[in-house]
Amino acid sequence: MAQIAKASKATGKKVAYQKKVEDKGKKVVNWIFAALIALALLFVVYSVFIVS
């Protein structure tokens, strides 16, 4: 019985860890997209000033 409880506890920890890692991964991806969008906007502004 103790082994079942131990396995259940380990599974719960694993699921919690996977959720935490997934949330961190999503946050990193969102930051990368935000940085790319900001760089694209800066490039557009730069291009407008170079052309005019």
N, C-alpha and C positions, 0 to 999 in steps of 0.2 A: 504494500500500500504506500509506503514511503517513497518508493521509486516512481510510482505514478504521480504523486504530488510533486516530486522533484522535477519530473519531465514536464508536467503541466506548467510549473513555475518557469522553467527554462524556455518553454515555448512562448509563454506570455512575455518574457523579457525579449525574446527574439523578435516577436511581432512589434513590440514597442520600439525596439531599436531600428527595425526596418522602416517604421513610420517616421521616426525622427530623421533618419538618413534621407528618406524620400522628401520630407519637408525642406530639409537643407538644400537638397539638389534642386528642387523647384525654385527656391529663393535665389540660388546661384544663376540658374537659367534666366530668371526674370531680370537680374542685375545685368547679365550679359546683353540681353535684348535691349534694355534701357540704355546701356552704353553705346550700342550700335546705332540706335535711333538718335541719340545725342550727337554722335560723330557725323551721322548723315546730315543732320540739321546744320551743324557747323560747316560741313562741306558745301551745302547749298548756299549758305550765307557767304562763304569765301568765294564761291564761283560767281555769285551775283556781283560782288565787289570787283572781281578781276575783269569780268566782261564789261562792266560799265565804267 
